[in-house]
């Protein structure tokens, strides 16, 4: 559905079958013709104000950055409780959320793009690489992303994933096993018939 929407707006669509987020983003960057890159998940809504702020940041010398994140619709109580903590952590740590990350072509090339040895948390690795290369900003402007995964997975399922990631560290996201939240078949969102 995303590709047909993009094509209706005369965007060039690059079709890939990687089933790996980092590799897919790198394919898009290789096909891009501009000097400024904005990586956006298909289930994320980005306003004109966010795009302007990202472009202004890069034109002002930032090598890259991210944005604040809000969820569409209702999310479970545990997400409402944890989101301010994650938002503070990402902002304080200078990290972009995976649903929206921007950078200049030069910075992208210099850091080698998204690290394809990661099946998840590639945005954290990329944020750190960009931050080591220059000024990295997290915009106050917010994108709206889907809360579907939070609505379709129980708090226990999400907690198990977070514990596994904490215990195994980076090795936990270097294989597809255990990354079902990102790579398993899509569950039906109770909020919508999508």
C-alpha positions as CSV (number, residue, x, y, z in Angstrom):
1,X,0.0,0.0,0.0
2,X,2.8,2.4,0.8
3,X,4.4,2.0,-2.6
4,X,1.1,2.8,-4.5
5,X,0.6,5.9,-2.4
6,X,4.2,7.1,-3.1
7,X,3.8,6.4,-6.8
8,X,0.5,8.4,-6.9
9,X,2.5,11.3,-5.6
10,X,5.2,10.7,-8.3
11,X,7.8,9.5,-5.9
12,X,10.3,6.9,-7.2
13,X,9.8,3.6,-5.4
14,X,12.7,1.2,-4.9
15,X,11.5,-2.4,-4.5
16,X,13.7,-4.6,-2.3
17,X,13.2,-8.0,-0.6
18,X,15.8,-7.9,2.2
19,X,13.5,-8.4,5.2
20,X,16.1,-6.5,7.1
21,X,15.6,-2.9,8.1
22,X,19.2,-1.7,7.8
23,X,19.7,-3.3,4.4
24,X,16.4,-1.8,3.1
25,X,17.3,1.7,4.3
26,X,20.8,1.4,2.7
27,X,19.1,0.4,-0.6
28,X,17.0,3.5,-0.5
29,X,20.0,5.7,0.2
30,X,21.9,4.1,-2.7
31,X,19.0,5.0,-5.0
32,X,18.5,8.5,-3.6
33,X,19.7,11.4,-5.7
34,X,19.6,14.2,-3.1
35,X,22.1,15.5,-0.6
36,X,19.8,15.2,2.4
37,X,18.3,11.9,3.5
38,X,15.2,11.3,5.6
39,X,14.4,7.7,6.6
40,X,10.7,7.2,7.6
41,X,8.9,4.0,8.5
42,X,5.8,3.3,6.3
43,X,3.5,3.5,9.4
44,X,4.8,7.0,10.4
45,X,3.2,10.4,9.6
46,X,5.6,13.3,9.1
47,X,4.3,16.8,8.9
48,X,5.7,19.6,6.8
49,X,7.0,21.3,10.0
50,X,9.1,18.2,10.9
51,X,10.6,18.0,7.4
52,X,11.3,21.8,7.5
53,X,13.0,21.4,10.9
54,X,15.1,18.5,9.7
55,X,16.2,20.3,6.6
56,X,16.9,23.5,8.6
57,X,19.0,21.5,11.1
58,X,21.1,19.9,8.3
59,X,21.5,23.2,6.5
60,X,22.5,24.7,9.9
61,X,25.4,22.2,10.2
62,X,23.9,19.1,11.9
63,X,25.0,15.9,10.3
64,X,21.8,14.2,11.3
65,X,19.1,13.7,13.9
66,X,15.7,12.4,14.8
67,X,12.4,13.7,16.1
68,X,10.1,13.4,19.1
69,X,7.6,10.5,18.7
70,X,3.9,10.2,19.4
71,X,1.7,7.2,18.9
72,X,-1.5,7.1,16.9
73,X,-4.6,6.1,18.9
74,X,-4.7,4.4,22.2
75,X,-1.8,2.4,23.5
76,X,-1.8,0.1,26.6
77,X,-1.1,1.5,30.1
78,X,2.4,0.1,30.2
79,X,3.3,2.1,27.0
80,X,1.8,5.3,28.5
81,X,3.9,4.7,31.5
82,X,7.2,3.9,29.7
83,X,7.0,6.3,26.8
84,X,8.1,9.4,28.7
85,X,11.0,7.5,30.1
86,X,12.1,6.3,26.6
87,X,11.5,9.8,25.2
88,X,13.7,11.3,27.9
89,X,16.4,8.6,27.4
90,X,16.5,9.0,23.6
91,X,16.7,12.8,23.8
92,X,19.3,12.8,26.6
93,X,21.4,10.2,24.8
94,X,21.1,11.9,21.4
95,X,19.4,9.0,19.7
96,X,16.9,8.9,16.9
97,X,13.8,6.7,17.1
98,X,13.8,4.1,14.3
99,X,10.6,5.5,12.7
100,X,12.3,8.8,11.7
101,X,16.0,9.5,11.2
102,X,17.7,12.1,8.9
103,X,21.2,12.8,7.8
104,X,23.2,14.4,5.1
105,X,24.5,12.2,2.2
106,X,28.1,13.1,3.2
107,X,27.6,12.0,6.8
108,X,25.8,8.8,5.6
109,X,28.7,7.9,3.3
110,X,31.3,8.8,6.0
111,X,29.8,6.5,8.6
112,X,29.1,3.7,6.1
113,X,25.3,3.8,6.2
114,X,23.2,1.6,8.5
115,X,25.2,-1.4,9.9
116,X,23.7,-4.4,8.2
117,X,25.0,-6.8,10.9
118,X,22.1,-5.6,13.0
119,X,18.5,-6.8,12.6
120,X,17.2,-4.3,15.1
121,X,18.5,-1.2,17.0
122,X,20.2,-0.1,13.7
123,X,18.9,3.4,14.4
124,X,20.8,3.5,17.7
125,X,24.0,2.3,16.0
126,X,23.5,4.9,13.2
127,X,22.7,7.7,15.7
128,X,25.9,7.0,17.6
129,X,28.0,6.8,14.4
130,X,26.5,10.1,13.2
131,X,26.9,11.7,16.6
132,X,30.6,10.7,16.6
133,X,30.9,12.4,13.2
134,X,29.3,15.8,14.1
135,X,26.3,17.5,15.6
136,X,23.3,15.3,16.0
137,X,20.0,16.8,17.0
138,X,16.7,15.4,18.3
139,X,14.0,17.8,17.1
140,X,11.2,19.0,19.4
141,X,8.8,18.6,16.5
142,X,7.1,15.2,16.7
143,X,6.2,12.5,14.2
144,X,3.2,10.2,14.7
145,X,3.9,6.5,14.4
146,X,1.8,3.5,14.7
147,X,1.1,2.1,18.1
148,X,0.0,-1.2,16.5
149,X,2.9,-3.3,17.9
150,X,2.0,-2.1,21.4
151,X,-1.7,-2.9,20.8
152,X,-1.1,-6.3,19.3
153,X,1.6,-7.6,21.8
154,X,1.0,-8.0,25.5
155,X,3.0,-6.2,28.1
156,X,4.5,-9.6,29.0
157,X,5.7,-10.1,25.4
158,X,7.2,-6.7,25.2
159,X,8.8,-7.1,28.7
160,X,10.4,-10.4,27.6
161,X,11.9,-8.8,24.5
162,X,13.3,-5.9,26.6
163,X,14.8,-8.2,29.2
164,X,16.4,-10.4,26.5
165,X,17.9,-7.3,24.8
166,X,19.2,-6.1,28.1
167,X,20.7,-9.4,29.1
168,X,22.3,-10.3,25.7
169,X,23.3,-6.8,24.7
170,X,24.1,-6.0,21.0
171,X,24.3,-9.8,20.2
172,X,20.6,-10.0,20.7
173,X,19.9,-7.8,17.7
174,X,22.5,-9.4,15.4
175,X,20.2,-12.2,14.5
176,X,16.6,-12.4,13.4
177,X,15.8,-15.0,16.1
178,X,14.1,-13.3,19.0
179,X,13.2,-10.2,16.9
180,X,9.6,-11.3,16.2
181,X,8.2,-7.9,17.2
182,X,9.9,-6.6,14.0
183,X,10.0,-9.6,11.7
184,X,7.1,-12.0,12.5
185,X,3.9,-12.0,10.6
186,X,1.8,-8.8,11.2
187,X,-0.9,-9.2,13.8
188,X,-4.3,-7.6,13.3
189,X,-4.5,-4.2,15.0
190,X,-7.6,-4.1,17.2
191,X,-7.8,-0.3,16.5
192,X,-8.2,-0.6,12.7
193,X,-8.8,-3.1,10.0
194,X,-5.6,-2.7,8.2
